[in-house]
Amino acid sequence: MPFRGQQGDGNITIAPGSPGQWRQKDAVVSGAPGCYGLQVDGDSFSEIIVFSVTGGTPPPA
């Protein structure tokens, strides 16, 4: 998962929260076109999400 220098050596860690509450961590996942993946782990599940980022026009500032 490219987070540090697009080398796939970074991690996003989300600290435990209160039971029954959603947790999230804002982060930039992609800096360049390519194939990316996220692993999402819960108390009783683990899910891998794979997606492709293609080049395009940058959003307005």
C-alpha positions in Angstrom: 0.0 0.0 0.0 1.9 3.1 -1.2 1.8 5.7 1.6 5.4 6.6 2.1 7.3 7.5 -1.1 5.0 5.3 -3.2 7.0 2.2 -2.2 4.3 0.2 -0.5 6.0 0.4 2.8 3.6 2.6 4.8 0.7 1.8 7.1 -2.4 3.5 8.4 -3.2 2.4 12.0 -6.5 3.4 13.6 -6.5 3.3 17.4 -9.3 1.4 19.1 -12.4 3.4 19.8 -15.5 3.0 22.0 -17.5 -0.2 21.4 -20.2 0.3 18.7 -18.6 3.5 17.3 -17.1 4.0 13.8 -13.4 4.8 13.5 -11.6 6.3 10.6 -8.3 7.8 9.6 -8.0 10.4 6.9 -5.0 9.8 4.6 -3.9 10.2 1.0 -3.9 6.7 -0.4 -2.7 7.5 -4.0 -0.3 9.9 -5.4 0.0 8.3 -8.9 -2.0 6.0 -11.2 -1.7 2.3 -10.4 -3.3 -0.6 -8.6 -3.8 -0.1 -4.8 -5.2 -2.2 -2.0 -6.5 -1.7 1.5 -6.9 -4.3 4.2 -9.7 -3.6 6.6 -9.8 -5.6 9.9 -12.6 -5.8 12.4 -13.2 -7.8 15.5 -14.6 -10.7 13.5 -13.6 -10.1 9.9 -10.8 -9.1 7.5 -11.5 -7.7 4.1 -9.2 -6.7 1.2 -10.3 -3.9 -1.1 -8.4 -3.6 -4.4 -8.9 -0.7 -6.8 -7.3 1.0 -9.8 -6.4 4.7 -10.0 -6.2 6.1 -13.5 -4.8 9.5 -14.6 -7.1 12.4 -15.3 -7.6 16.1 -14.8 -6.8 17.3 -11.2 -9.8 18.6 -9.2 -10.2 22.4 -8.8 -8.2 24.0 -6.0 
